């Protein structure tokens, strides 16, 4: 088990999630339960899954949570592309 806070990927994803939470404050109120919620949940999922993976006992479990985190990152990219258009 390793300290997830020491991982650069966790630090950057945590900073990214905080940034997106701040930015979505300015989204229209009618989007609170739509795109705003999607952005916030997927952004928070990235560092959360990294942390959870670090708490697992086997490398296989650890990799599984890192893969889920990568999937959340990819989802976040699609959502951000959608919002920009």
Secondary structure by P-SEA (a helix, b strand, c coil): cccccccaaaaaaaaaaaaaaaaaccccccccccaaaaaaaaaaaaaaaaaaaaacccaaaaaaaaaaaaaaaaaaaaaaaaaac
